[in-house]
Amino acid sequence: MHRRNGYLFQKGFWGYHPQLVSFENTKEVLAITNRSGCIHSADAAAVPLDKAIPFCTKAEFRQIRM
């Protein structure tokens, strides 16, 4: 059973797992996605990274590591 991308656990509460992309040094958040609590960590992992790339290129970073 799902409710707005959440997952109903056996104990009766909804679980979510936020995934975020941030700068390493400043911890500034570039992108965040609220994911279901039962989803595998690799599923759709590239989506927030794809959202963060335009911010980095617009800021004229010479190198982006992911």
N, C-alpha and C positions, 0 to 999 in steps of 0.2 A: 504494500500500500504506500502510495506516494502523496505528499502534499507540498506543492510548490517546490519541487526538487528535493524534498526531505525524505527521510526514511523512518518508518515507524519501527522502533526496536521492541523486543519482547517485553520490556518493562513498561511500555506504554508511553514513551516520550519520543519526540521527533529528533532525529540527528542530522546535523549538517557538518560539513567539513570545508572551511574556507581555504582557498588557495590564493596566495598573493605573490606578486613579483615586486621587488624593491631594489633600490640602490644598495650596494654592499656597504659603503662607507657611511652614508647618511641615514639609511633605513627608510628613506622616502618611498612611499607606496606608489608604484606606477600602474598597477592593474590588480584587481581583486575579483574573484569569482566564488560565489557560494555554491558548493556542490553537495550532492547527497552524501549521507554518512556511510553508505554501503558501496560507494564507487571505488574502483581501483585507482591508485595514485597516478598511473600512466594514462588513464582515459581522459582524453581531451586536455592533456597537460599543455599542449602547444597554444591553446586559445589565448590565455592571458599573456603569454610571451609574444604572440603576434600583435596583441594590443599595445605592448610596451615598446616595440621596435620603432614605430613612428615618433614617439616622444624622444627617444635617444638620438635618432638621426636628425630630427629637427633641432635638437640642442647641439648638433655638430660634434658629437663624440666621434673620435677617430676609430675606436675599437669597442665592440660590444661582445661580451662573453656571457654565455648562457649555460 
